Amino acid sequence: MKYKKEVCEVYGERMRHKSKKKFRDFIYTVAKDLDYEYKIESGILAKNIVIGNPETAEYIIRAHYDTPPRLPKFFGKHMLFHSLISLPLMFLGFNFLLSQIFLFFNLPMKFINVVFPLINYLICGGLVGYALGLLGNANKKNYNDNSSGILGLLNLMEKYKSDELKNKICFVLTDNEEKGLLGALYYSRKHKKALKAQTIINLDCIGNGDQFNLYYCGKNEPEILKGIKESKQEKYKFKSIKSGMLSMSDHIAFRKYNHVCLLSVEQKNNKSLYSQIHSINDNNINENNIDFVVSTLNDVMQKENKFYKKKKIALINKTEKVEELCINK
């Protein structure tokens, strides 16, 4: 597997502006070496890397390249629980303690009415800023989230550098997923016309675990998801999941379009655990996972390409026969 050292170690932290810039420069050299078209699409809140033609491509292979602030392992492992329950409870507990301190010292109400809200705003702002990666220490180990997705994307780029499918795929690395899916939302708004006719494949945290959750939106499973599930591999399992707003990855930004999100998970007592991400313990990936994703997606896209080619040839032959009959008449 290529690029592991660069993506996981040399440019492993991609939270700060300077580190993101260095990573984008590295991706530029890779795209140039492989003879891909490369550009940066800059919005107010994100800088997305676009490799290929986003308007004419049939497939959009994408992953987010930014990384999160460092969080305690227990928080990263059960992030949803802590975000919705434990942090609000801690905040309420702090408020109660603060009010008791004010009462104990018998402080004037004018002072309390000014200081109390101010302290609350600072606490709320600090928590939100930390969660969004605006404050706090950058996490330096981000092997699974989401260096694994980037490695899948880059190794697919390597695979198609001299393949006929090259011009049918656009590779997109979006910014600021950790800050509220900002890069993906910007991309989906900018290319909304083209996306209606494209298949989007999102790679997020594919580095560990033997089960791949395949997230999708809408009533029916997209064709690409069905193709992935048909891949035979004893070691790995697939599970289709109709995505809700709590399935927080960039694929939510593409909920109106034909898409699938691959996210591999470890299993414990039949429950999915996103362990170690957003902490210094996110320091390992299984290269077999990346190889499996690359080979599986390649097989699916090659089969689809051959199917549509045959369909196109059959349509051309049918049209020629009709024209021939008309001429003979």
Buried (B, 14 or more C-beta within 10 A) or exposed (E): BEBBEBBBBEBBBBBEEEBBEBBBEBBBEBBEEBEBEBBEBEBEEBBBBBBBBBEEBBBBBBBBBBBBBBBEBEBBBBBEEBBEEEBEEEBEEEBEEBEEEBEEEEEEEEEBEEEBEEEBEEBEEEBEEBBBBEEBEBBBBBBBBBBBBBBBBBBBBBBBEEBEBBBBBBBBBBBBBBBBBBBBBBBBEBBEEBBEEBBBBBBBBBBBBBBBBBBBBEEEBBEBBBBBBEBEEEEBBBEBEEBEEEBBBBBBBBBEBBBBBBBBBBEEEEEBEBBBBBBBBBBEBBEEBBBBBBBBBBBBBEEBBEEEEEEEEEEEEEEEEEEEEEEEE
